[in-house]
Amino acid sequence: MSETIKTDAVIIGAGPVGLFAIFELGLLDMKAHLIDILDKPGGQCAELYPEKPIYDIPGMPEVSGQKLTDQLMEQAAPFDPTFHFNRMVTGLEKIDDKTWRVTTDEDEVFEAPVVVIAAGGGSFQPKKPPIHEIDVYEQADTSNGLGVHYAVRKMEAFKDQDILISGGGDSALDWVLNLQPIAKSMTLVHRRDVFRAAPDSVNKMRALVDEGKVNLHIGQITELVGENGQLSGAHLKPAEGDPIEINCTSFLPFFGLTMKLGPISDWGLNLNENLIEVDTEKFATDQDGIYAIGDINTYPGKLKLILSGFHEAALMAHHAFKRVHPDQKLTFQYTTSSTSLQKKLGVN
Ligand SMILES: Cc1cc2nc3c(=O)[nH]c(=O)nc-3n(C[C@H](O)[C@H](O)[C@H](O)COP(=O)(O)OP(=O)(O)OC[C@H]3O[C@@H](n4cnc5c(N)ncnc54)[C@H](O)[C@@H]3O)c2cc1C
């Protein structure tokens, strides 16, 4: 276990609502650490529809999912949040009446009086390819590149490996390009010779194929080969011709992501059809100090809209203040007229 990180608020999920929560907490002098299983902020906006326009954010007649994420990051910047990407929050336990402990699958430990669950539809998790007994070769240890991995957390783990990557989107192509220089060999398999990834990445990949640095096969991986859980190869059914065996010690399938509630269901919170029940006064759960905002919560009349999550973040922060600063009086202030708020924002 790494050294415990102590902070005012741990925010689970860096989607639009988690990002706005940094701002609302920050205005009231509460520091936040955010944890997300994705490798970037923005949640559904950045992962599912970065280029699609959103038309119902107040004051923004049209904004793309990525642009909204960028603007929320800019708005949160004065409060200097700390982001922990590429890790899933796995544990939430009460230490005492004032403290919650949050743990991740990277063995980090956080302690805070306030935990804000802004986990949307749950954590984004990889879709697995339909390969019989693939789980035999799956690796939980992210420092070791051997076997099957659905994400690259440490590039160094894949040094000098015979790497097989499967998929035709941005993740597959990005990792072909990034890992090829350190790999012993690099093979890319995709079911057709058309790639959804950015054209520049596709061009770079094809140039590496022409130089003999990447082996490209059109077809499907049907089976993995190895002994005692040690991967040594994969069977490929090509689009044309006879099946072949590809030599590989690491297999990285990139078949997209799906949203799953994940460990949140084990934390003893009041759930209603996989959503966390909250009150509408403070967006608190039935556990003191645990709040749920955005798509993950439910209450009478809930609308799963980004603007609802923003409102919920503001009310959550006003209540959370009392847990973090029990001896201080909270005065309601406007950002337009309060010099103290403007100082915190760095505009005065
Ligand atoms: C195609 C599409 C179009 C949409 N259009 C609109 C629109 O026009 N207007 C509108 O208001 N809304 C729209 N929505 C809905 C909107 O995107 C959601 O309401 C919004 O993203 C919810 O934000 P959130 O921060 O609550 O959750 P999310 O955006 O879902 O973010 C939650 C984050 O939490 C992370 N997470 C969850 N569990 C864990 C865990 N255990 N450990 C680590 N990380 C975890 C996830 O990986 C994710 O990044 C649209 C949705 C889709 C799919």
The ligand as an ORCA input file, in Angstrom:
! r2SCAN-3c Opt
* xyz 0 1
  C     -24.581     10.078    -26.735
  C     -24.962     10.874    -25.515
  C     -25.453     12.166    -25.674
  C     -25.799     12.937    -24.545
  N     -26.282     14.191    -24.720
  C     -26.591     14.970    -23.647
  C     -27.098     16.297    -23.800
  O     -27.288     16.774    -24.911
  N     -27.348     17.027    -22.655
  C     -27.173     16.512    -21.381
  O     -27.393     17.220    -20.410
  N     -26.726     15.229    -21.234
  C     -26.429     14.457    -22.306
  N     -25.999     13.161    -22.135
  C     -25.913     12.646    -20.768
  C     -24.660     13.185    -20.076
  O     -23.497     12.832    -20.811
  C     -24.588     12.649    -18.662
  O     -25.717     13.138    -17.962
  C     -23.308     13.125    -17.963
  O     -22.156     12.636    -18.609
  C     -23.312     12.657    -16.511
  O     -22.152     13.143    -15.939
  P     -21.511     12.437    -14.648
  O     -20.293     13.252    -14.335
  O     -22.563     12.251    -13.640
  O     -21.108     10.966    -15.132
  P     -20.175     10.399    -16.336
  O     -20.044     11.359    -17.449
  O     -20.757      9.054    -16.633
  O     -18.763     10.238    -15.629
  C     -18.594      9.318    -14.585
  C     -17.131      8.913    -14.497
  O     -16.932      8.119    -13.334
  C     -15.988      7.106    -13.609
  N     -16.177      6.024    -12.643
  C     -17.325      5.396    -12.303
  N     -17.113      4.471    -11.346
  C     -15.780      4.541    -11.066
  C     -14.933      3.822    -10.167
  N     -15.397      2.869     -9.332
  N     -13.605      4.116    -10.159
  C     -13.098      5.078    -11.003
  N     -13.863      5.777    -11.880
  C     -15.178      5.506    -11.894
  C     -16.319      6.716    -15.049
  O     -15.197      6.063    -15.647
  C     -16.656      8.069    -15.679
  O     -15.546      8.670    -16.300
  C     -25.663     12.378    -23.238
  C     -25.171     11.081    -23.093
  C     -24.826     10.339    -24.205
  C     -24.277      8.946    -24.024
*
